[in-house]
Amino acid sequence: MPDGEIIKVTSKGQITIPAKIRRALSLDRDSYLYVTRAEGLLVMRKVDDLSLDEISAVLGVVAGERGVTGELLVEEAERARVRLMEDRDAGA
């Protein structure tokens, strides 16, 4: 892993993303990340980089577990995306 670094998980389950990686990915204090696992890997993506289809797919899993309809899910995903963009623009 040439670009990898070893980090520690705290007692609260928190991690620190190394500065070099934060800079490379333009992660700042108020950035949101989507986290999932793929086999033995922990995968993170900036929420801003997710498409509406990807957000819907992520929320679809949760919705299926809770019996939420696809239509409501798409509406909520769009509202969440708009809120995130407004929050990001307000912080600029």
CNS distance restraints for C-alpha pairs under 8 A (distance, minus, plus):
assign (resid   5 and name CA) (resid  18 and name CA) 7.71 0.50 0.50
assign (resid   7 and name CA) (resid  15 and name CA) 6.97 0.50 0.50
assign (resid   7 and name CA) (resid  16 and name CA) 6.95 0.50 0.50
assign (resid   7 and name CA) (resid  17 and name CA) 7.73 0.50 0.50
assign (resid   7 and name CA) (resid  18 and name CA) 7.99 0.50 0.50
assign (resid   8 and name CA) (resid  15 and name CA) 6.21 0.50 0.50
assign (resid   8 and name CA) (resid  16 and name CA) 7.62 0.50 0.50
assign (resid   9 and name CA) (resid  13 and name CA) 5.50 0.50 0.50
assign (resid   9 and name CA) (resid  14 and name CA) 5.48 0.50 0.50
assign (resid   9 and name CA) (resid  15 and name CA) 5.03 0.50 0.50
assign (resid  10 and name CA) (resid  14 and name CA) 5.19 0.50 0.50
assign (resid  10 and name CA) (resid  15 and name CA) 6.50 0.50 0.50
assign (resid  17 and name CA) (resid  21 and name CA) 6.74 0.50 0.50
assign (resid  17 and name CA) (resid  22 and name CA) 6.45 0.50 0.50
assign (resid  18 and name CA) (resid  22 and name CA) 6.30 0.50 0.50
assign (resid  19 and name CA) (resid  23 and name CA) 6.03 0.50 0.50
assign (resid  20 and name CA) (resid  24 and name CA) 6.23 0.50 0.50
assign (resid  21 and name CA) (resid  25 and name CA) 6.17 0.50 0.50
assign (resid  22 and name CA) (resid  26 and name CA) 5.80 0.50 0.50
assign (resid  22 and name CA) (resid  27 and name CA) 4.82 0.50 0.50
assign (resid  22 and name CA) (resid  28 and name CA) 7.11 0.50 0.50
assign (resid  23 and name CA) (resid  27 and name CA) 6.34 0.50 0.50
assign (resid  27 and name CA) (resid  31 and name CA) 5.68 0.50 0.50
assign (resid  27 and name CA) (resid  46 and name CA) 7.98 0.50 0.50
assign (resid  31 and name CA) (resid  46 and name CA) 7.22 0.50 0.50
assign (resid  31 and name CA) (resid  47 and name CA) 7.97 0.50 0.50
assign (resid  32 and name CA) (resid  46 and name CA) 5.95 0.50 0.50
assign (resid  32 and name CA) (resid  47 and name CA) 5.59 0.50 0.50
assign (resid  32 and name CA) (resid  48 and name CA) 7.64 0.50 0.50
assign (resid  33 and name CA) (resid  44 and name CA) 6.05 0.50 0.50
assign (resid  33 and name CA) (resid  45 and name CA) 5.36 0.50 0.50
assign (resid  33 and name CA) (resid  46 and name CA) 4.49 0.50 0.50
assign (resid  33 and name CA) (resid  47 and name CA) 5.27 0.50 0.50
assign (resid  34 and name CA) (resid  44 and name CA) 5.43 0.50 0.50
assign (resid  34 and name CA) (resid  45 and name CA) 5.18 0.50 0.50
assign (resid  34 and name CA) (resid  46 and name CA) 6.18 0.50 0.50
assign (resid  34 and name CA) (resid  47 and name CA) 5.78 0.50 0.50
assign (resid  35 and name CA) (resid  42 and name CA) 7.05 0.50 0.50
assign (resid  35 and name CA) (resid  43 and name CA) 5.63 0.50 0.50
assign (resid  35 and name CA) (resid  44 and name CA) 4.47 0.50 0.50
assign (resid  35 and name CA) (resid  45 and name CA) 6.69 0.50 0.50
assign (resid  36 and name CA) (resid  42 and name CA) 6.02 0.50 0.50
assign (resid  36 and name CA) (resid  43 and name CA) 5.28 0.50 0.50
assign (resid  36 and name CA) (resid  44 and name CA) 6.56 0.50 0.50
assign (resid  37 and name CA) (resid  41 and name CA) 5.49 0.50 0.50
assign (resid  37 and name CA) (resid  42 and name CA) 4.60 0.50 0.50
assign (resid  37 and name CA) (resid  43 and name CA) 5.61 0.50 0.50
assign (resid  38 and name CA) (resid  42 and name CA) 6.52 0.50 0.50
assign (resid  38 and name CA) (resid  43 and name CA) 6.87 0.50 0.50
assign (resid  45 and name CA) (resid  49 and name CA) 7.07 0.50 0.50
assign (resid  45 and name CA) (resid  50 and name CA) 7.58 0.50 0.50
assign (resid  46 and name CA) (resid  50 and name CA) 6.97 0.50 0.50
assign (resid  48 and name CA) (resid  84 and name CA) 7.86 0.50 0.50
assign (resid  48 and name CA) (resid  85 and name CA) 7.92 0.50 0.50
assign (resid  50 and name CA) (resid  54 and name CA) 5.80 0.50 0.50
assign (resid  50 and name CA) (resid  55 and name CA) 6.31 0.50 0.50
assign (resid  51 and name CA) (resid  55 and name CA) 6.25 0.50 0.50
assign (resid  52 and name CA) (resid  56 and name CA) 6.01 0.50 0.50
assign (resid  52 and name CA) (resid  77 and name CA) 7.12 0.50 0.50
assign (resid  52 and name CA) (resid  78 and name CA) 7.22 0.50 0.50
assign (resid  52 and name CA) (resid  81 and name CA) 7.86 0.50 0.50
assign (resid  53 and name CA) (resid  57 and name CA) 6.14 0.50 0.50
assign (resid  54 and name CA) (resid  58 and name CA) 6.24 0.50 0.50
assign (resid  55 and name CA) (resid  59 and name CA) 6.14 0.50 0.50
assign (resid  55 and name CA) (resid  77 and name CA) 6.55 0.50 0.50
assign (resid  56 and name CA) (resid  60 and name CA) 5.75 0.50 0.50
assign (resid  56 and name CA) (resid  73 and name CA) 6.81 0.50 0.50
assign (resid  56 and name CA) (resid  74 and name CA) 6.16 0.50 0.50
assign (resid  56 and name CA) (resid  77 and name CA) 6.28 0.50 0.50
assign (resid  57 and name CA) (resid  61 and name CA) 6.80 0.50 0.50
assign (resid  58 and name CA) (resid  62 and name CA) 7.26 0.50 0.50
assign (resid  59 and name CA) (resid  63 and name CA) 5.99 0.50 0.50
assign (resid  59 and name CA) (resid  73 and name CA) 6.98 0.50 0.50
assign (resid  59 and name CA) (resid  77 and name CA) 7.72 0.50 0.50
assign (resid  60 and name CA) (resid  64 and name CA) 5.98 0.50 0.50
assign (resid  60 and name CA) (resid  70 and name CA) 7.26 0.50 0.50
assign (resid  60 and name CA) (resid  73 and name CA) 7.08 0.50 0.50
assign (resid  61 and name CA) (resid  65 and name CA) 6.50 0.50 0.50
assign (resid  62 and name CA) (resid  66 and name CA) 6.39 0.50 0.50
assign (resid  63 and name CA) (resid  67 and name CA) 5.66 0.50 0.50
assign (resid  63 and name CA) (resid  68 and name CA) 4.67 0.50 0.50
assign (resid  63 and name CA) (resid  69 and name CA) 7.03 0.50 0.50
assign (resid  63 and name CA) (resid  70 and name CA) 7.84 0.50 0.50
assign (resid  63 and name CA) (resid  73 and name CA) 7.15 0.50 0.50
assign (resid  64 and name CA) (resid  68 and name CA) 6.31 0.50 0.50
assign (resid  64 and name CA) (resid  69 and name CA) 7.99 0.50 0.50
assign (resid  68 and name CA) (resid  72 and name CA) 6.90 0.50 0.50
assign (resid  68 and name CA) (resid  73 and name CA) 6.89 0.50 0.50
assign (resid  69 and name CA) (resid  73 and name CA) 6.22 0.50 0.50
assign (resid  70 and name CA) (resid  74 and name CA) 6.24 0.50 0.50
assign (resid  71 and name CA) (resid  75 and name CA) 6.42 0.50 0.50
assign (resid  72 and name CA) (resid  76 and name CA) 6.16 0.50 0.50
assign (resid  73 and name CA) (resid  77 and name CA) 6.06 0.50 0.50
assign (resid  74 and name CA) (resid  78 and name CA) 6.20 0.50 0.50
assign (resid  75 and name CA) (resid  79 and name CA) 6.30 0.50 0.50
assign (resid  76 and name CA) (resid  80 and name CA) 6.09 0.50 0.50
assign (resid  77 and name CA) (resid  81 and name CA) 6.12 0.50 0.50
assign (resid  78 and name CA) (resid  82 and name CA) 6.19 0.50 0.50
assign (resid  79 and name CA) (resid  83 and name CA) 6.20 0.50 0.50
assign (resid  80 and name CA) (resid  84 and name CA) 6.15 0.50 0.50
assign (resid  81 and name CA) (resid  85 and name CA) 6.22 0.50 0.50
assign (resid  82 and name CA) (resid  86 and name CA) 6.13 0.50 0.50
assign (resid  83 and name CA) (resid  87 and name CA) 6.05 0.50 0.50
assign (resid  84 and name CA) (resid  88 and name CA) 6.06 0.50 0.50
assign (resid  85 and name CA) (resid  89 and name CA) 6.05 0.50 0.50
assign (resid  86 and name CA) (resid  90 and name CA) 5.99 0.50 0.50
assign (resid  87 and name CA) (resid  91 and name CA) 6.28 0.50 0.50
assign (resid  88 and name CA) (resid  92 and name CA) 6.49 0.50 0.50
